[in-house]
């Protein structure tokens, strides 16, 4: 089954190939994806890790590493980035020994490669255990200047339509304020223009009612308070960017089609993992993500169980973000 939007994303990424670091080459599908990326010219993949282990793994999988860039994650490579990293860490009281320890982590080293001018973006692999909702590679990159809330977004495409939908959920805030919700919507609008080349049309949604209200506001229902916050956020978006179309009364059932929102922003972190519900809603469709919104550098992390196509598309989207920065 062909999804023209993702074909277009790969093609646009290949017009100015970016250097994309893969931090966990042992993850199933990463080497296969990197080989296809190199052959198709979507990007220039950089494999970070022990060269011997990568070569052995490639032989077992039948992957050709011809013309592939392999960057050894060793003492010499770490030393190269100690001094540059200290420039941004010293203000936080981090010395040389701590810098070396941090750079022993693949995600930190990959981010240092971007800052050192040796790479343009990072695609990290899934971690065995995650203690935070924010991926380690995103923590290493830090937020973009002036960004107060970061988010993850999924691109959903129906099998019967070229058009895509960007679904956005906060990574860092449990209960967004109206201002933060507006910032999330505006960031999603920029991503929709950059990644999907669509005019942004935003719907602000919520899956839950407010659990409780402050005593002084008990006269107001939870539903009214939530509606007020979403209305305030919509007004803020309209005031800051008149080109962003806002959906004042989002439909309960959203289907692919012209004239309907192409950005769905959830107002609460408790909205949970909506990816699987979306796959059921958009029957025969495809979901790619998460794509990080609001990070200071082009960094993303593939989820566990990602297919080769998912990894390729994540790399292509990372490259487009790098092109737009």
N, C-alpha and C positions, 0 to 999 in steps of 0.2 A: 504494500500500500504506500502510495507516495503522498508526502505532505510538502506542498510547494513552498510554504513559508520557511521551513527548515532548509530546503534546498537553496532558497534565496539567501538565507543567513550565512550558509557555508560559502556561497559564491561571493558575497560581499566581504566576508572575512579574508578570502583569498586574494582580493585586489591589493591589499597591503598586509602581507603575512607578518604576524607578530610572533615573538619568541615566548612560548608558553611552557612553563615548568610544571612537570608532573612529579609530585612529591612521593607518591607511593606506587611504584611500578609493579609491586607484587599483587596489587588489587586486580582480580579477574577482569579482563577486558581492556585494561589500560595500555598494555603493549600493543594489542591488536588495533586499538583506536589510534595510538600514536603513529603506527605504521601507515594507516589509511590517511591520517592527517598530513603526514610528510609527502606521501605519493600524490595526493590531490592538491597540495599546495595551500591548504586552508590556513596553516600556521607552521611555524618552525618548532617542533616539539623538543624540549630539553628533558631528558630523563635523569632525575636526581637520585643517586644511590650508589651502592658498591658496583663498579663496572662488571666484575666477575659474576656477581649474583644476577645482575640484569641480563648478561649474555647467556648464562646457564638457563635462566627462566625463559628467555626468548627461544632458545633451542628446543626446550620442552614443548613450547606452545606453537612452534613452527613459524615464528615471526622473524622476518629479516630486519636486521638493524643497520643495513647499508645506509650510509650518509646520515645516520641518526646521531644527534648530539647527546653524549652521556657525560654527566657532570658528577665526579666522585664526591661523595659526602664524607670527606676525611679531614684530618688536621690541617693540611695545607689549604684546602678550600675554606675552612672555617677562619683560618688566620687572615685570609684575604679580606674578610668583611668585618673583622673585629674593630679596627680603627673607625671605619665609616659608621658602624653601628653605635659606637660610643658617643658619637656626635649627637644622636637623638636620645640616647639612654642616660647620659651622664646627669642630666637635670633631674632624673628620677633616682639618683644615688646608685646607679649600676656601674660597677667597675669592670676591669678587664676580665677577671676570672669569672664573674657572673655572665659577662657578655659571651664568653666562650661556651659556657654551659648552655646558655639560651640558644646559641647558634648550632649546637649539637642536635637541636630539634629541626626536622626537615622543613616544617612550615616557616619557622623563623628564618632559616637560611634562605629559603626561596624568596621571602619578602625582602631580605637583604640584597639578593641578586637584582631585584627590581630597582631598589634604591641605589644600587651600585651601577646601574645602567647595563647590566648583563642579561636582563630579561624584561619582558613587558607585562606578563601576567602569570598567575598561578592557578592550577587546578589541583587541589589537594584531594587525597583519597579519604574514604570514611574511616573514622577511628573505631577501635574495638570498644572503647567506653568513652562516653562524653559526659562530663560533670556539669556542663553549662549548655544552654540553648544556643549560645554563640560559638560557631566553629573556631578552633584554635587559630587557623590561618587568618580569620577575620580579626581576632584579637591582636594578632601580630601586626596586621596592616593598620589597625586603628581606624577611627571614623574619619570621613572627609571633613575638611575645614568647614566649620559652621553647622555641621550635622549633629542634631541632638537625638535622633532616633534612627536605628538601622533596621532593615527589614529583609525578609526573604520573599522572592517572587517565583511563581511558576508560570510557564507559558503553556496554555492549553489551546490545541487546535483540533477542530472537528474534521473528521475524515471527509466530509462532504463540502468543506469550505476552505478557502485559502486563508481567510481571516483568522487572526489569533486573539486570544484573551489573556491579559496579564493579571494574575491573581496575587495579591500582596498581603502579607501578614507581618506584624512587628516581631523582631528578634529580641529586643531589649526591654520592652515595656509591657507590663501586665495590663495596665489600664491607661490608654492614651488620652491625653487632654485634647481639646478641640484644636489647639495650635499644633500639637504633634501629629494629629491625624491629618491636618492640612499639609504639613511638611511631607508626610508619607505619600499623600496623593500627588503632590507636585513632583516629588522624586520619581514616582511611578510614571507620571506623564512624560518626564524627560526620557526615561528608559523606553517607553513605548515609541517615542519618536526615533530614538537612536537604534533600538534593536528590531522593532517591528515595522518602522517607517509608516506609522499610522497616526492620524490626528487623534489626540487623547480624548477619551470620553469616559469619565469616571463615575462609578457608583460606590457610595460609602455604605457598607453593610455591617450588620452585627448578627451573630448567631445566638447571643445570650442577652437576657435582661440584666440590669444592674442588681446585684445581690442585696444591697442595702443603701440607704441614703443617710446623710447627716441629719441629726435631730431637727435642725432649723429648716430642713427641706422636706420634712415628712408629709407636708401637705401636697407635695408633688409626687406623682407616681414614678416608678422606676422607668417605665416606658417613655413617659414625658421627658425625663431627664436625659435619657439616651438620645431621644429624638432631637432635643435641644442641642446636645453636643455635636451631633452629626450636622445639624443645620448650621451651627456656628462654624464648623470646619469647612463646610461647603461655601459659606459666605467668604471665609478667609481665602480660599483657593480662587474664587472669582475675583476678589480684590487684587490678588497678587499676580494673576495671569488670566487675562480675559479670553485667551485662546483655548483654555481648557474647558471643555464642555462638561457640565456636572449633571448627573441624573438626580433630580429632586425626589422622585418617587420610584426607587428601584423595583423592578418586577420581582416577584417571588420566584418565578421560574425563568431563568435566563437561558436562552438558546442562541446558537450561532446565527447571525443574520445581520444585515445592514441596519443601521440606525440604533442598535443596542450598544450598551457600554462595552468597551474593550479593556477596561481596567476595573477590577473588583478589589476594593480595599476593605479589609476587615478591621473593625474598630477595637478589637480586643485580642490579646494573646491567647485567651482561653478558647478562641475559635478552633484551636487544635490543628491537627494535621488533616487539612481538607482535600489533600491530593486525591486520596482514594475515592472520596465521595464525588469529586469532580470527574474522575474517570468513569464512574457509573452514570453521572448526569450526561456527560458528553459521550454517548455510546459510539464506539469505534474511533474515538479520538486519541490524541497522544498528549502526554504531559511531560515537559522537560523542566528540570529545576532541582533544587532551588538555585536561583541567581541572587547574589547578595546586592542589596541596594543600600547606599550610604557609606560604603567602605572607602577608605582613603586611597586604596590601590585596587587594580583589577584582580580580585581574588575570589575564587569559588571553591566549593567542596562538593564532590559528587556523593550521592547517597549510597548506602549499602544496596547491592543488587542492581546497580545501574548497568544498562546494556552498553554494548560498544557504540551504538548510535547515540545513546544518551551522553556518553563521554565525549564523543566527537562534537555534538551540538553544544555542550557546555564549554568546550574549548573554543569553538567558533564565537559563541556569545561573549566569552571573556576577551577574545581578541577584538571584537567590536567595541566593547567597553574601553579597552586600551586605546583604540583608535579615536574614541570620542573624548578622551581625557587630555 
